[in-house]
Amino acid sequence: MILSIFQKSIKEQLRNYWILLLTVSLAPFFVFVYYLINEASQPKYDILILNQDQGTVIAGQQVYFGEEVLPYVQSAISEMTEIPFQAAAVNEREAGLQLLGQRSADALLIIPVNFSTCLRDSIIKPPQFEIVGDLTSISYMISVVWLGESINEFMIQATGSGRLFGVTETPLGHSGLMSEFDMWMPGMLILSIIMLMFSATIAIITEVDQKTILRLKLSEMKAWHFLVGVGGTQVLVGFISIMLTLGAAAALGFEMRGSFLVFLIIALLASISMIAFSLILAAFTRSVTDVLVIGNFPLFLFMFFSGAAFPIQGAPIFYFGGYGISWQGIMSTTHAINALNKISILGLGLSDILPELITLTGLTAIYFLIGVWAFQRRHLKTS
């Protein structure tokens, strides 16, 4: 019975090739879109420096330490390749504020008039710098953090004093190797699985729409027989879709890190979960038209609020064995994306993502039970 349904579902899937094409091509298309967005919005941090230092006299010579700050900062920038900083001088405060208001710069550093005097006196009285910028801007925050460290290093060298402490930065897992495009890709890979919601629901509801469900009823088929038969086809479609998406991402520079076997386990569980949810959706529809209309609502919920289209993280509303479940945690793909992020970005293994896999499996079982009950009641009643 299950094998017959599987074979029939394969033929139906190939017959509805437009649905198949939409399912397997949408996520790779979004990969190219995100790549273009990433290329067009590469971060760039522009720093302005206004030197108000009036200098001081050291050993009978006039010295202006403030004039050395900009060359020092520009030299430090030239040694960095991973972060695109730029630094330039500005002659007046109003000119700097105007550039900030036009978004032509991210931060304005104002060197105080007594800067050289403070350095000459070994910073008995620390100089008071002023930094101006939009405090709500991420670019401003990054610029200020880096600029503060650069000024601190300059003052240490200028005064010959030693550091109070040293810091060694150690990236967690593969995070030091990841670009913004790389961080989007786990969600895109799971998006290719989410698209099964349309494909699987249409494959199920086609039997109702074309009245062929009547013959299946007379064969004493159970709902779980039908789900396994159709689901086997959809797992195959999901595998093709996620491999195409991974191939598109790899062609644009994405490198899949972590265990490929664990990746396949996550993809399999996510596929089964979407197929189980599709049975619930099929229970509330009677035709392909209904699926295309009603199905958009849960599709967009899963796409935009589970973290597939862009990262999203809600506060946990309860904990299950120490694993926090937020409101979007009722969508199984949320946990699939979290698991994929852990193995591809943090470099964790199978044992580290067990909470996500257990939750994903549990939600899949709930979807399955609800779907079987609802579909059996709505479309397979013989009375």
Secondary structure by P-SEA (a helix, b strand, c coil): caaaaaaaaaaaaaaaaaaaaaaacaaaaaaaaaaaaaaaccbbbbbbbbbcccccccccbbbbcccaaaaaaaaaaaaccccbbbbbbbccaaaaaaaaaaccccbbbbbccaaaaaaaacccbbbbbbbbcccccaaaaaaaaaaaaaaaaaaaaaacccccbbbbbbbccccccccccccccaaaaaaaaaaaaaaaaaaaaccccccaaaaaaaacccaaaaaaaaaaaaaaaaaaaaaaaaaaaaaacccccccaaaaaaaaaaaaaaaaaaaaaaaaacccaaaaaaaaaaaaaaaaccccccbbbbbcccccccccccccccccaaaaaaaaaaaaaccccccccaaaaaaaaaaaaaaaaaaaaaaaaacccccc
